[in-house]
Amino acid sequence: MLYELHHRGFAEVDDRWEWDPGLISLRARIEEDFEQALRDVAGPLPSVEPMSSEVAQALFELAADDAGPSVSKFIQRQVDAAQAREFLILKSIYQLKEADPHTWAIPKLEGRAKAAMVEIQADEYGNGHLPRMHSELFRQTMRGLGLRDDFGAYIDSIPAVTLAAVNMISLFGMHRRLRGAITGHLALYEMTSSIPQAAYARGFRRLGYESPVTDYFDEHVEADAVHEQIAGRDLDGGLAEDEPDLVPDIILGAQAAAAVDALAGAKYSDAWEAGRSALHAGAGAVV
Amino acid sequence: MIDGHSASGAAMITVCPQGPLLLRGDFEIVDAEGQSIDARQGPVAL
């Protein structure tokens, strides 16, 4: 909620709370523990030479080693209609504002890394065409399954690990000292996207959905095959060459992203495999 | 050219080591019959 004051805010909350010193102080105390938890879950950081090719290779290898439970395989092969709706609800807390928390990084970067970030983010925002904006494509997918498409509509159903995954992006994106981590996070997201998105598309088609419901997934199959190259070589590689001291943070961002997503994926898979809801318990039936 | 962009807007292909070809700029992709394929906006990975 504290981060959301810096994004869309809340309908009945005065926007001036965004910069209330008391809330900023509270946020700082929470962030201290949260960042340490992310560093713990990310694990030891390997040494990587501050060269574009070396950084890109390290990130691609990390993405390839992503050993988390495969939600995408479950979606492709087994998901039923109710679980598909849950899957969209879980994703909605990020995808309905997709790209926004990463965009915080742009004014903190320079040169080659900045240009790369702008190219990726412009694509995320549909290059200025509203129907192609990724958050709009996701909104279209939610509507196709009869779900609400307003941001935060399902907030009470979102488990803590999913909220942590989104808050991590805001933490990395909003702090200049963590600009390496936000670029590493984005690279890991892009590098672990194309193949799962194709699986999601197949799963939703298996349930009988076609375009425009599947447009979101299809767009990401193509877009993220591009973005992962730009992110690895120009964004993170460029940043590493410009600011070699940031290489450990780049790796931290990528490893934290992989670790938290693995935790979230395990929660979803375990619940669905056991025939349970993956949504936050006690929120009541929403699907 | 380090960033893979053409100043003129003409098509530019970036060869990614052990990766795809990134196609940017003004281009048209056609099928075997010469019919235009509706490619996505923005750069394309081949």
Chai-1 contact restraints between the chains, C-beta under 6 A:
chainA,res_idxA,chainB,res_idxB,connection_type,confidence,min_distance_angstrom,max_distance_angstrom,comment,restraint_id
A,A115,B,D3,contact,1.0,0.0,6.0,A-B,restraint_1
A,D123,B,G42,contact,1.0,0.0,6.0,A-B,restraint_2
A,N127,B,Q41,contact,1.0,0.0,6.0,A-B,restraint_3
A,N127,B,G42,contact,1.0,0.0,6.0,A-B,restraint_4
A,E222,B,R40,contact,1.0,0.0,6.0,A-B,restraint_5
A,A225,B,A45,contact,1.0,0.0,6.0,A-B,restraint_6
A,V226,B,P43,contact,1.0,0.0,6.0,A-B,restraint_7
A,V226,B,A45,contact,1.0,0.0,6.0,A-B,restraint_8
A,Q229,B,C16,contact,1.0,0.0,6.0,A-B,restraint_9
A,Q229,B,G19,contact,1.0,0.0,6.0,A-B,restraint_10
A,Q229,B,L22,contact,1.0,0.0,6.0,A-B,restraint_11
